[in-house]
Amino acid sequence: MNADSPTGRDELTQLLIRTGHSDQQAFAELYRRTSSKLFGVCLRMLRTRSAAEEVLQETYLTVWRRAASFDVTRASAITWLVTLARNKAIDRLRQHHEEQLDNPLKLEETADDHPTPAAHTETSQEHQRLQHCLDALEPRQRHAVREAFFTGATYNELAARCEVPLGTMKSWIRRSLLQLRTCLER
Amino acid sequence: MNTPADHRHDDLRHAEYVLGVLDADARAAVEQEIRDDPHAAAAVTEWQRRLIPLADDVGDVAPAPYVWVRIRDALRLDTRARSQSPASLWDNLRLWRWLGIGASVVAAACVVVMLGTPNPASAPSTRRAGYMASSIEQDNGVTGWTATMDLQHARMIVVPATPAAFAQGRAPELWLIPPGSKPISLGVIARDRPTSIALPPALLAHVEADALLAVSVEPAGGSPTGQPTGPVIAKGVIGGA
């Protein structure tokens, strides 16, 4: 399945709408098609399988209960699902904030962050536009934005990892976000 | 009255929320705002539309099969609501791989899938191919363990779906109960991680559809009598995978 192809998207939207009507088969199929993507996102942020499994479970429990509130005019199904998973993963990161400070994570570039050209061509148009706009950012700022998105780190954590003052990190990220908005609206 | 500078500042906060850089308090404030103010909600949705496609850069990772079992049980869904296509050996292959049974088992099983038959050279007539499975459910209908049997390789993998609490000195013991027969012990199983059990020919002969798997509470070393001595806490019928 490709969640990014137009048919794949329409099917996911239908599955999510049917899940909102308590259709168990649709929910099972939705899980089958999207759980690997959501688990990848959770695992990247939380770093341990057990934590990512718990968050994935919470995410789909919420999907079942809240699917009826999905508004197809406002977001695509996959954006809605990924947002839900990321929010739960970030909430968990914030809860375990103290432990993280005791055991600081090292800044690392993983292969995941740089898709192979083949993978790239399969991604959505939206992703390609975003990538194009990210490429226009200054390299360290682009790296900070990606690190923030993939790891769910706070400004403080990002500043420590990138070894820059907090104020510098805030201005990098804010400038990047405004630049991205302008670029994407073009 | 809001000035353009305020507006810009607000929009940045919504963007920071979606990106995920805010601390717990600032996140909670934005979430409150989303609930109270439709304009804020719309702005956040707009930033999600802009930024979430970045998730395409993260590689897919298949979660372990028991995550779906937990979700299904927590929501008390019909057990027929499968997250996998029916009758798919691939599901089991993923399970084997995840359990780390070893590349040779996976490779051998792949050959079986590709050829559609067991390898005749290494399959004496007493051997059977294929898989059987059982969802070992507690009295409340919640799956306690799932068992998958690889007949060709004469192994059973028992995966806990819901970690169970046991009193000090007590442990779960697994029993195979052929129709109309007395329970046969398969040994003490782990309550918090998968257990792999070898099935010698005498046991394998009893692994058949309609046989039962049951879990009883026994002393830590297993039942001293060879028959269940404690309460049966979960049971399930064996069926085709």
Interface residues (C-beta under 8 A of the other chain):
Chain A: D4 Q24 Q25 F27 A28 E29 Y31 R32 S35 S36 K37 F39 G40 V41 L43 R44 R49 A52 E53 L56 Q57 Y60 L61 W64 R74 A75 I78 T79 V82 T83 R86 I90 D91 R94 Q95 H97 A111 D112 D113 H114 P115 T123 S124 E126 H127 L130 L134 V145 R146 A148 F149 F150 G152 A153 T154 Y155 N156 L158 I173 R174 L177 L178 L180 R181 L184
Chain B: R8 D11 L12 A15 E16 V18 L19 G20 V21 L22 D23 A24 R27 A42 T45 Q48 R49 R50 L51 I52 P53 L54 A55 D56 D57 V58 G59 D60 V61 A62 P63 A64 V67 W68 R70 I71 R72 A74 L75 L77 D78 A81 R82 S83 Q84 S85
